Each structure stands twice: as C-alpha cells, then as structure tokens.
Amino acid sequence: MSRLSVWLTAIVKVETIFCGALGAFTFRRRQRDWKKTVMKENQRTAVFGFKMGKRGGVNVFQCRYLLPLDATPVMEKIEEQFANLNIVKRSSGTEEPTYLLGIDTSKTVPAEKGSLVAVLCSNGLIRIYDKERLNIVREFSGHPGHLNGVKFANSCDIVYSSCTDSTVKCWDARLASEKPVQLFKGYPSNIFISFDISCNDHVICAGTEKVDDDALLVFWDARINSQDLSTTKDPLGAYSETHSDDITQVCFHPSNPNMVVSGSTDGLVNVFDISADNEEDALVTTCNSVSSVSYIGWSGKDYKQIYCMTHDEGFCWWDLNHLDTDEPITRLNIQDVREVMNLKGGVLLDYLIGGLYHEKMDKLFIVGGTNTGIIHLMSCTTSGLSHVTSLQGGHAATVRSFFWNMQDDSLLTGGEDAQLLLWKPGAIEKKFTKKDNMKIASSVYQRVRTHSNDSYKRRKKQ
C-alpha cells in the first residue's frame, strides 16, 4: 500500500467465493452491499470497504480504502512539511568556536516581517540576529558570570537570561547598550542555571545549583513600576524543599501564569501552582524521571500534559488530567530512546535535543540528532515514538538547540559547528558548504551539555 491518506480502488477478478486475504472474513459471490474489515500491512492499520458484483459478465471484487486508523492525514501533512524544509540562510560573521546552546525569537513582530532572534553561546554571550538575514545585530555579555538560557518577553523585545553571578539579567534587544536594563538579584550563594518568565511577563522563576543542602526556585516580580526606577530587584521569595539537587529546568505554562514545572538532576519533575500561599500547598504533583532532567515542556490540549528528557537520553510523558482519577498519569516512559528507535534508512540516533507541541495538529514531536549533524523528528504517542523525517546537509556537528515557529512554519537550528541555520518549507534550496566542526577547548564553560553514548554502546555489545 502506498500513501495511506488517499482513496484506493482495486478491482480484482474472482470466480469463486473469496476468502479474505485482507483479514479474517469471507463473503459470498454477488454480494453488493459495502462491508468493512481491518487489515495490517507493514504494521500500519487501515479500514477497507468492499463489495462484490459483475462487470462485463465477470464476477469482480471491488475494494475501497476508507481511513487509516493510526496514520492520519495530519501525520502525512507534518511529514511532508518537515521533509520540504530547505536551508534558506546561514548565519554570517564570527569564526569563533562556540556552541549555540539556546534559541528564542521575538513575539512582537510577525515572523514573516523579520523578527529578532536571540542565541545563547557557550562563550557567555547572547547574540541578537535579524531573523531573515541572520546577521548579528548586537551582543550582550553576562560578565562577570556565565549565562544560562535565553528568553524573550512575551509582550516586548526584552531578553532575559539567568547568570551564575546570582542574577537574572534583562536587556532591551533594540538598544546597543552593554549593560542590562534590569537586574533581578538572588540570594548571596545563588548560582542560577535555569529560568523562565510567565506567559503574562509578571513573574520570573530561576533554578539554582545545589549549594550546601539548598537547591532553590527563586521568584521575582517582573512588572515595571513607574514609581520605582531602580534597576535592581530583590526576590519575592523562594521554594527550597522540593528538590534535593541542581535545578536544571524551569518552564512556565504557556497560558496559565500561575503554573510552572521544574526539573532537576535529582530526577524529579515538580508541578507548582504559585498562586498558593506556601510551597507545600503550591506543589501540585511530583513525577519521577529516575534520571537527571535535561529538558521539560508542556503539551496536549489546554497544555495539561508535561514531558521531560534526561541526560542519558530517556523520555517521560505524563497527563495531569488523571491526577484526581484512578487512571495512571504516565503516558510513556522510555529509559533510553536510542535503544528503541528504528529510523528510516538505518541512520542512528545519538541524542535528544528537545520537544515541541504542535498546537494546530495537536501532536507532540521530539527532536533528536546524530553527532554528524543530522536532525531527526519523531512523533510521540502512547504507543511510543515513531520516526517522521530527517534533515540532512545543514550542520556538520551535534545540534544543540532549535526553535520551531508556527506562524511561518520555519525552523532555526544551532550547533557545535557555530552555525545558526534558518529552514523554511517549500523554499528554493540554496547550496551551502557545511562548516567544519568547530570543537571548543576542554576548558570551555563547564555547563555545556555533553552527549555520550559510551554506556549505550557497552549495553549493545552485551
């Protein structure tokens, strides 16, 4: 069977009673009413209709393909959409050997009109690019600390990043000033390694490294008070009891400013409602990934699901709709995605990069890649992960970050080859020569995530 989303009509000559090669069914010759059966072909299930009749005095069997059960037109659309992505621009400028660790885009300008792109680099800089040209507009430094994460505000061109110098720094992306326009100051021992800002831009939350016995989630009021012209803000407070190790991830709900999820190297993923009076009441639920958390996100209709990835390439997916029911909240739990993925063409999967929930298609997708720069897109269901498509010919080394823009269906990717690439569907492909792998020295910023498949290889040999 070729494409599962098209109608298929097959005329098969028969002279006797037809015994169902398509499934466990039989029917009598000359039967004219449509019936349905189910067949499996290459592990893909489809519904067929069929009837018997005469044509030109010959008994015939007519079969019509009705609808696939697990491969909808939506999946074919997204597969075609991603398969048609071509590189339309490659970043210009620096030859400095830096990894591109994080990407975000401005929300204030329609994507097709050329928004700004903020990129976190492993040398401690945030670079601001013009999205359509991918030329560097300006740079911001976290000196004296190192920056972790990059995020545009939802209502203006303000860029945030947490810093190891006990601050969250805030820059105006439209200004060429080297100094932050706002500093959100933490407690003296805080080393911030993760953060996020609420969807209404009112609250900032940052996660710290564990110092002594403390790993904190620190909160600030991010609203600008016209009567307070101070450029430094102190915390509103902190949560200190729910994580026992470095808090590597913080992610606010996309539409509910009171909901935030955090992930840690202690393996716990905690969901909070920060409108509650205290930390104990704020904790909605705790999920256990059983491994150090590297990425977390929200998914599902009304974003009532959460998922996470781990530093040893595991994947977990939970449904918060079932918190007050007898149904299990775990939708999927894979200890090592590399061991279960069958990729088209026999290409390997070396690591996971992140995830994206496609609102228009109501589908969760996982993005991974290879050490040679190939990008894999996988769809996620409760049955597991399935390979959708791969992007090749762009990066020459490990891809560290991506940003999918649903406004214009464009994709930005950044990697260890120090390149920022802009992909668009249906564009005329431009021919580029891939940059060499610009590996950075071993003394580089210690928080750069490393992907290791040594343990995976050892397990495969056993």
MOQUIQUI-V203066 format. One record per residue. N is the residue number from 1. RES is the residue in three letters. PSI is psi as a letter, one per 40 degrees, with the letter a starting at -180 (NA if undefined). OMEGA is omega in degrees with one decimal (NA if undefined). Layout:
n:N res:RES psi:PSI omega:OMEGA
n:N res:RES psi:PSI omega:OMEGA
This chain:
n:1 res:MET psi:h omega:-176.9
n:2 res:SER psi:b omega:-176.0
n:3 res:ARG psi:h omega:-172.8
n:4 res:LEU psi:e omega:-176.9
n:5 res:SER psi:e omega:-179.5
n:6 res:VAL psi:i omega:175.9
n:7 res:TRP psi:h omega:178.9
n:8 res:LEU psi:h omega:176.4
n:9 res:THR psi:h omega:-178.4
n:10 res:ALA psi:h omega:176.1
n:11 res:ILE psi:h omega:-177.2
n:12 res:VAL psi:h omega:178.5
n:13 res:LYS psi:h omega:175.6
n:14 res:VAL psi:i omega:178.9
n:15 res:GLU psi:e omega:178.4
n:16 res:THR psi:a omega:178.3
n:17 res:ILE psi:h omega:-175.5
n:18 res:PHE psi:h omega:177.3
n:19 res:CYS psi:h omega:-165.4
n:20 res:GLY psi:h omega:170.6
n:21 res:ALA psi:e omega:179.0
n:22 res:LEU psi:e omega:-177.7
n:23 res:GLY psi:a omega:-176.7
n:24 res:ALA psi:g omega:177.6
n:25 res:PHE psi:i omega:170.2
n:26 res:THR psi:i omega:174.7
n:27 res:PHE psi:i omega:-175.8
n:28 res:ARG psi:i omega:176.7
n:29 res:ARG psi:i omega:178.6
n:30 res:ARG psi:e omega:177.9
n:31 res:GLN psi:h omega:-168.9
n:32 res:ARG psi:e omega:-178.5
n:33 res:ASP psi:i omega:-178.5
n:34 res:TRP psi:h omega:173.9
n:35 res:LYS psi:i omega:-178.5
n:36 res:LYS psi:i omega:171.4
n:37 res:THR psi:i omega:-178.8
n:38 res:VAL psi:h omega:175.4
n:39 res:MET psi:i omega:174.1
n:40 res:LYS psi:h omega:177.8
n:41 res:GLU psi:h omega:-175.8
n:42 res:ASN psi:f omega:177.7
n:43 res:GLN psi:e omega:177.6
n:44 res:ARG psi:h omega:-173.0
n:45 res:THR psi:h omega:-178.9
n:46 res:ALA psi:i omega:177.3
n:47 res:VAL psi:h omega:-178.8
n:48 res:PHE psi:i omega:168.8
n:49 res:GLY psi:i omega:-178.3
n:50 res:PHE psi:i omega:174.3
n:51 res:LYS psi:i omega:177.3
n:52 res:MET psi:i omega:176.8
n:53 res:GLY psi:a omega:177.4
n:54 res:LYS psi:i omega:172.9
n:55 res:ARG psi:h omega:-178.5
n:56 res:GLY psi:f omega:179.7
n:57 res:GLY psi:e omega:-178.7
n:58 res:VAL psi:h omega:175.6
n:59 res:ASN psi:h omega:-179.1
n:60 res:VAL psi:i omega:173.5
n:61 res:PHE psi:h omega:-178.3
n:62 res:GLN psi:h omega:-176.0
n:63 res:CYS psi:h omega:-179.8
n:64 res:ARG psi:h omega:178.2
n:65 res:TYR psi:h omega:-175.4
n:66 res:LEU psi:c omega:-173.2
n:67 res:LEU psi:h omega:173.4
n:68 res:PRO psi:i omega:-178.6
n:69 res:LEU psi:d omega:-176.7
n:70 res:ASP psi:e omega:176.3
n:71 res:ALA psi:g omega:-173.4
n:72 res:THR psi:i omega:173.8
n:73 res:PRO psi:d omega:177.7
n:74 res:VAL psi:d omega:-179.8
n:75 res:MET psi:d omega:178.5
n:76 res:GLU psi:d omega:179.8
n:77 res:LYS psi:d omega:-179.0
n:78 res:ILE psi:d omega:178.1
n:79 res:GLU psi:d omega:179.0
n:80 res:GLU psi:d omega:-178.7
n:81 res:GLN psi:d omega:-179.8
n:82 res:PHE psi:d omega:179.8
n:83 res:ALA psi:d omega:-178.6
n:84 res:ASN psi:e omega:179.0
n:85 res:LEU psi:h omega:176.4
n:86 res:ASN psi:i omega:177.1
n:87 res:ILE psi:h omega:176.9
n:88 res:VAL psi:e omega:179.0
n:89 res:LYS psi:i omega:175.7
n:90 res:ARG psi:h omega:-174.9
n:91 res:SER psi:i omega:179.7
n:92 res:SER psi:i omega:172.0
n:93 res:GLY psi:b omega:-163.5
n:94 res:THR psi:i omega:170.4
n:95 res:GLU psi:e omega:-178.0
n:96 res:GLU psi:h omega:-177.5
n:97 res:PRO psi:g omega:179.9
n:98 res:THR psi:i omega:171.6
n:99 res:TYR psi:i omega:175.5
n:100 res:LEU psi:h omega:-166.2
n:101 res:LEU psi:d omega:-178.0
n:102 res:GLY psi:i omega:-178.4
n:103 res:ILE psi:h omega:170.0
n:104 res:ASP psi:i omega:-179.4
n:105 res:THR psi:i omega:178.8
n:106 res:SER psi:i omega:179.4
n:107 res:LYS psi:e omega:-171.6
n:108 res:THR psi:e omega:-178.2
n:109 res:VAL psi:h omega:176.4
n:110 res:PRO psi:h omega:-173.9
n:111 res:ALA psi:d omega:-176.4
n:112 res:GLU psi:e omega:-178.5
n:113 res:LYS psi:e omega:173.6
n:114 res:GLY psi:g omega:178.5
n:115 res:SER psi:i omega:178.2
n:116 res:LEU psi:i omega:178.2
n:117 res:VAL psi:h omega:175.9
n:118 res:ALA psi:h omega:-177.4
n:119 res:VAL psi:h omega:175.0
n:120 res:LEU psi:h omega:-178.3
n:121 res:CYS psi:i omega:-176.3
n:122 res:SER psi:e omega:177.0
n:123 res:ASN psi:e omega:176.7
n:124 res:GLY psi:e omega:-179.4
n:125 res:LEU psi:i omega:163.9
n:126 res:ILE psi:h omega:178.2
n:127 res:ARG psi:h omega:176.4
n:128 res:ILE psi:h omega:-179.4
n:129 res:TYR psi:i omega:163.4
n:130 res:ASP psi:h omega:-170.1
n:131 res:LYS psi:d omega:-174.1
n:132 res:GLU psi:d omega:-178.2
n:133 res:ARG psi:d omega:-176.2
n:134 res:LEU psi:f omega:171.5
n:135 res:ASN psi:i omega:-177.8
n:136 res:ILE psi:h omega:179.2
n:137 res:VAL psi:d omega:178.6
n:138 res:ARG psi:i omega:-179.9
n:139 res:GLU psi:i omega:175.2
n:140 res:PHE psi:i omega:-178.9
n:141 res:SER psi:i omega:177.5
n:142 res:GLY psi:e omega:-176.9
n:143 res:HIS psi:h omega:11.9
n:144 res:PRO psi:e omega:-178.9
n:145 res:GLY psi:i omega:175.0
n:146 res:HIS psi:i omega:-176.3
n:147 res:LEU psi:i omega:176.7
n:148 res:ASN psi:h omega:178.6
n:149 res:GLY psi:i omega:176.5
n:150 res:VAL psi:h omega:-174.2
n:151 res:LYS psi:h omega:170.8
n:152 res:PHE psi:i omega:168.8
n:153 res:ALA psi:i omega:-177.8
n:154 res:ASN psi:e omega:-173.3
n:155 res:SER psi:e omega:-179.4
n:156 res:CYS psi:i omega:-177.5
n:157 res:ASP psi:f omega:174.8
n:158 res:ILE psi:h omega:-178.7
n:159 res:VAL psi:h omega:-180.0
n:160 res:TYR psi:i omega:170.6
n:161 res:SER psi:h omega:174.7
n:162 res:SER psi:i omega:-171.7
n:163 res:CYS psi:i omega:-179.6
n:164 res:THR psi:e omega:179.2
n:165 res:ASP psi:f omega:175.8
n:166 res:SER psi:f omega:177.1
n:167 res:THR psi:i omega:160.8
n:168 res:VAL psi:h omega:-174.9
n:169 res:LYS psi:i omega:-176.0
n:170 res:CYS psi:h omega:178.9
n:171 res:TRP psi:i omega:170.5
n:172 res:ASP psi:h omega:-174.7
n:173 res:ALA psi:e omega:-179.5
n:174 res:ARG psi:e omega:-176.3
n:175 res:LEU psi:i omega:-178.8
n:176 res:ALA psi:f omega:-179.3
n:177 res:SER psi:i omega:178.4
n:178 res:GLU psi:e omega:-177.4
n:179 res:LYS psi:i omega:175.1
n:180 res:PRO psi:i omega:176.8
n:181 res:VAL psi:e omega:179.2
n:182 res:GLN psi:i omega:174.6
n:183 res:LEU psi:h omega:174.1
n:184 res:PHE psi:h omega:-170.0
n:185 res:LYS psi:h omega:178.0
n:186 res:GLY psi:a omega:176.1
n:187 res:TYR psi:i omega:-168.9
n:188 res:PRO psi:d omega:-174.5
n:189 res:SER psi:e omega:-174.9
n:190 res:ASN psi:h omega:168.5
n:191 res:ILE psi:h omega:-173.8
n:192 res:PHE psi:h omega:-179.1
n:193 res:ILE psi:e omega:177.1
n:194 res:SER psi:i omega:179.6
n:195 res:PHE psi:i omega:169.6
n:196 res:ASP psi:i omega:177.1
n:197 res:ILE psi:i omega:-175.8
n:198 res:SER psi:i omega:-173.9
n:199 res:CYS psi:d omega:176.8
n:200 res:ASN psi:e omega:177.7
n:201 res:ASP psi:f omega:-177.5
n:202 res:HIS psi:d omega:-172.7
n:203 res:VAL psi:h omega:171.8
n:204 res:ILE psi:h omega:175.0
n:205 res:CYS psi:h omega:179.9
n:206 res:ALA psi:i omega:179.0
n:207 res:GLY psi:i omega:-175.4
n:208 res:THR psi:i omega:164.2
n:209 res:GLU psi:i omega:173.1
n:210 res:LYS psi:h omega:176.0
n:211 res:VAL psi:h omega:-170.1
n:212 res:ASP psi:b omega:179.3
n:213 res:ASP psi:e omega:-172.3
n:214 res:ASP psi:h omega:167.1
n:215 res:ALA psi:h omega:-166.9
n:216 res:LEU psi:i omega:161.6
n:217 res:LEU psi:h omega:-174.8
n:218 res:VAL psi:h omega:-174.6
n:219 res:PHE psi:i omega:174.8
n:220 res:TRP psi:i omega:168.6
n:221 res:ASP psi:h omega:-175.5
n:222 res:ALA psi:e omega:-177.7
n:223 res:ARG psi:i omega:-179.1
n:224 res:ILE psi:h omega:178.7
n:225 res:ASN psi:h omega:-176.7
n:226 res:SER psi:d omega:179.9
n:227 res:GLN psi:e omega:179.7
n:228 res:ASP psi:h omega:-176.5
n:229 res:LEU psi:e omega:179.9
n:230 res:SER psi:i omega:179.4
n:231 res:THR psi:e omega:179.7
n:232 res:THR psi:h omega:178.5
n:233 res:LYS psi:h omega:176.7
n:234 res:ASP psi:i omega:-176.7
n:235 res:PRO psi:i omega:168.7
n:236 res:LEU psi:d omega:-177.4
n:237 res:GLY psi:a omega:-176.5
n:238 res:ALA psi:i omega:168.5
n:239 res:TYR psi:h omega:-173.7
n:240 res:SER psi:e omega:-170.2
n:241 res:GLU psi:e omega:-167.3
n:242 res:THR psi:e omega:174.3
n:243 res:HIS psi:i omega:-178.5
n:244 res:SER psi:e omega:179.6
n:245 res:ASP psi:a omega:-175.9
n:246 res:ASP psi:h omega:178.2
n:247 res:ILE psi:h omega:-170.8
n:248 res:THR psi:e omega:-175.1
n:249 res:GLN psi:h omega:172.2
n:250 res:VAL psi:h omega:-177.2
n:251 res:CYS psi:h omega:175.9
n:252 res:PHE psi:i omega:175.1
n:253 res:HIS psi:i omega:-176.4
n:254 res:PRO psi:d omega:-177.3
n:255 res:SER psi:e omega:177.9
n:256 res:ASN psi:h omega:-174.4
n:257 res:PRO psi:e omega:-179.4
n:258 res:ASN psi:e omega:-176.6
n:259 res:MET psi:h omega:178.2
n:260 res:VAL psi:i omega:178.5
n:261 res:VAL psi:i omega:-179.7
n:262 res:SER psi:i omega:177.7
n:263 res:GLY psi:i omega:-171.5
n:264 res:SER psi:i omega:173.0
n:265 res:THR psi:e omega:173.6
n:266 res:ASP psi:e omega:177.6
n:267 res:GLY psi:e omega:-176.5
n:268 res:LEU psi:i omega:172.4
n:269 res:VAL psi:h omega:-175.0
n:270 res:ASN psi:h omega:177.4
n:271 res:VAL psi:h omega:-177.5
n:272 res:PHE psi:i omega:165.8
n:273 res:ASP psi:h omega:-170.7
n:274 res:ILE psi:e omega:174.3
n:275 res:SER psi:e omega:178.2
n:276 res:ALA psi:i omega:-172.9
n:277 res:ASP psi:d omega:-176.9
n:278 res:ASN psi:i omega:-174.7
n:279 res:GLU psi:d omega:-178.3
n:280 res:GLU psi:d omega:179.0
n:281 res:ASP psi:d omega:-177.8
n:282 res:ALA psi:d omega:-177.4
n:283 res:LEU psi:h omega:-178.9
n:284 res:VAL psi:d omega:178.5
n:285 res:THR psi:i omega:175.1
n:286 res:THR psi:h omega:176.0
n:287 res:CYS psi:i omega:-175.7
n:288 res:ASN psi:h omega:178.3
n:289 res:SER psi:e omega:179.9
n:290 res:VAL psi:e omega:178.3
n:291 res:SER psi:i omega:-179.1
n:292 res:SER psi:h omega:-173.3
n:293 res:VAL psi:h omega:-179.4
n:294 res:SER psi:d omega:-176.1
n:295 res:TYR psi:h omega:174.3
n:296 res:ILE psi:i omega:179.4
n:297 res:GLY psi:i omega:177.9
n:298 res:TRP psi:i omega:180.0
n:299 res:SER psi:i omega:176.7
n:300 res:GLY psi:i omega:177.3
n:301 res:LYS psi:h omega:-175.8
n:302 res:ASP psi:e omega:176.9
n:303 res:TYR psi:f omega:178.1
n:304 res:LYS psi:e omega:174.1
n:305 res:GLN psi:i omega:174.4
n:306 res:ILE psi:i omega:178.1
n:307 res:TYR psi:i omega:177.2
n:308 res:CYS psi:i omega:172.1
n:309 res:MET psi:i omega:-176.3
n:310 res:THR psi:i omega:-177.6
n:311 res:HIS psi:e omega:174.2
n:312 res:ASP psi:f omega:171.4
n:313 res:GLU psi:f omega:172.1
n:314 res:GLY psi:i omega:-179.1
n:315 res:PHE psi:h omega:177.4
n:316 res:CYS psi:i omega:-176.0
n:317 res:TRP psi:h omega:-176.2
n:318 res:TRP psi:i omega:-179.7
n:319 res:ASP psi:h omega:-177.7
n:320 res:LEU psi:e omega:175.9
n:321 res:ASN psi:d omega:-174.2
n:322 res:HIS psi:e omega:-178.1
n:323 res:LEU psi:d omega:-177.1
n:324 res:ASP psi:f omega:178.9
n:325 res:THR psi:i omega:176.9
n:326 res:ASP psi:e omega:180.0
n:327 res:GLU psi:i omega:176.7
n:328 res:PRO psi:i omega:-179.5
n:329 res:ILE psi:e omega:-179.6
n:330 res:THR psi:h omega:176.5
n:331 res:ARG psi:d omega:-177.8
n:332 res:LEU psi:h omega:177.5
n:333 res:ASN psi:h omega:-179.2
n:334 res:ILE psi:h omega:-176.0
n:335 res:GLN psi:d omega:178.8
n:336 res:ASP psi:h omega:-176.3
n:337 res:VAL psi:d omega:-177.2
n:338 res:ARG psi:d omega:-176.5
n:339 res:GLU psi:e omega:-173.9
n:340 res:VAL psi:e omega:-176.1
n:341 res:MET psi:h omega:171.3
n:342 res:ASN psi:h omega:-176.1
n:343 res:LEU psi:i omega:179.5
n:344 res:LYS psi:h omega:177.9
n:345 res:GLY psi:e omega:177.4
n:346 res:GLY psi:e omega:179.2
n:347 res:VAL psi:i omega:-177.7
n:348 res:LEU psi:i omega:169.0
n:349 res:LEU psi:h omega:-177.0
n:350 res:ASP psi:d omega:-174.3
n:351 res:TYR psi:i omega:173.1
n:352 res:LEU psi:i omega:180.0
n:353 res:ILE psi:d omega:-178.0
n:354 res:GLY psi:a omega:-178.8
n:355 res:GLY psi:i omega:174.4
n:356 res:LEU psi:h omega:174.6
n:357 res:TYR psi:h omega:-178.3
n:358 res:HIS psi:h omega:-174.8
n:359 res:GLU psi:d omega:-175.7
n:360 res:LYS psi:d omega:-177.4
n:361 res:MET psi:e omega:-179.3
n:362 res:ASP psi:f omega:-178.8
n:363 res:LYS psi:i omega:174.1
n:364 res:LEU psi:h omega:179.3
n:365 res:PHE psi:i omega:177.8
n:366 res:ILE psi:h omega:-178.9
n:367 res:VAL psi:h omega:177.5
n:368 res:GLY psi:a omega:-178.7
n:369 res:GLY psi:a omega:177.5
n:370 res:THR psi:i omega:179.7
n:371 res:ASN psi:e omega:178.1
n:372 res:THR psi:e omega:174.0
n:373 res:GLY psi:e omega:176.2
n:374 res:ILE psi:h omega:179.9
n:375 res:ILE psi:h omega:178.6
n:376 res:HIS psi:h omega:172.9
n:377 res:LEU psi:h omega:-179.2
n:378 res:MET psi:h omega:176.4
n:379 res:SER psi:i omega:-173.8
n:380 res:CYS psi:h omega:171.6
n:381 res:THR psi:i omega:179.3
n:382 res:THR psi:e omega:177.6
n:383 res:SER psi:e omega:-179.2
n:384 res:GLY psi:a omega:178.7
n:385 res:LEU psi:h omega:176.8
n:386 res:SER psi:i omega:-177.5
n:387 res:HIS psi:h omega:178.7
n:388 res:VAL psi:d omega:-179.7
n:389 res:THR psi:i omega:178.2
n:390 res:SER psi:i omega:176.2
n:391 res:LEU psi:h omega:-177.5
n:392 res:GLN psi:i omega:173.9
n:393 res:GLY psi:e omega:-178.6
n:394 res:GLY psi:c omega:-176.7
n:395 res:HIS psi:i omega:179.6
n:396 res:ALA psi:e omega:-177.8
n:397 res:ALA psi:a omega:-177.8
n:398 res:THR psi:h omega:176.6
n:399 res:VAL psi:h omega:-174.7
n:400 res:ARG psi:d omega:-171.3
n:401 res:SER psi:i omega:176.3
n:402 res:PHE psi:i omega:173.0
n:403 res:PHE psi:h omega:179.0
n:404 res:TRP psi:h omega:-179.9
n:405 res:ASN psi:h omega:-176.3
n:406 res:MET psi:e omega:178.1
n:407 res:GLN psi:d omega:-178.7
n:408 res:ASP psi:e omega:178.1
n:409 res:ASP psi:f omega:178.0
n:410 res:SER psi:i omega:-178.8
n:411 res:LEU psi:h omega:172.8
n:412 res:LEU psi:h omega:178.7
n:413 res:THR psi:i omega:178.2
n:414 res:GLY psi:i omega:-173.9
n:415 res:GLY psi:a omega:-179.2
n:416 res:GLU psi:e omega:173.8
n:417 res:ASP psi:e omega:177.9
n:418 res:ALA psi:f omega:-176.9
n:419 res:GLN psi:h omega:170.0
n:420 res:LEU psi:h omega:-176.9
n:421 res:LEU psi:i omega:173.9
n:422 res:LEU psi:h omega:178.8
n:423 res:TRP psi:i omega:175.5
n:424 res:LYS psi:i omega:-179.2
n:425 res:PRO psi:i omega:174.0
n:426 res:GLY psi:e omega:179.7
n:427 res:ALA psi:i omega:175.5
n:428 res:ILE psi:h omega:-175.3
n:429 res:GLU psi:h omega:175.6
n:430 res:LYS psi:i omega:-177.6
n:431 res:LYS psi:h omega:178.8
n:432 res:PHE psi:i omega:171.2
n:433 res:THR psi:h omega:-177.3
n:434 res:LYS psi:h omega:176.0
n:435 res:LYS psi:i omega:176.7
n:436 res:ASP psi:i omega:175.6
n:437 res:ASN psi:h omega:-176.2
n:438 res:MET psi:g omega:-177.8
n:439 res:LYS psi:h omega:-179.4
n:440 res:ILE psi:i omega:-176.1
n:441 res:ALA psi:i omega:-176.7
n:442 res:SER psi:e omega:-179.6
n:443 res:SER psi:e omega:-177.4
n:444 res:VAL psi:i omega:178.4
n:445 res:TYR psi:h omega:-168.0
n:446 res:GLN psi:e omega:-176.5
n:447 res:ARG psi:e omega:176.0
n:448 res:VAL psi:h omega:-178.7
n:449 res:ARG psi:h omega:176.6
n:450 res:THR psi:h omega:176.5
n:451 res:HIS psi:h omega:179.9
n:452 res:SER psi:h omega:175.9
n:453 res:ASN psi:f omega:179.2
n:454 res:ASP psi:d omega:-178.4
n:455 res:SER psi:d omega:177.7
n:456 res:TYR psi:d omega:179.6
n:457 res:LYS psi:d omega:179.0
n:458 res:ARG psi:d omega:178.9
n:459 res:ARG psi:d omega:-179.1
n:460 res:LYS psi:d omega:-178.8
n:461 res:LYS psi:d omega:-176.5
n:462 res:GLN psi:NA omega:NA
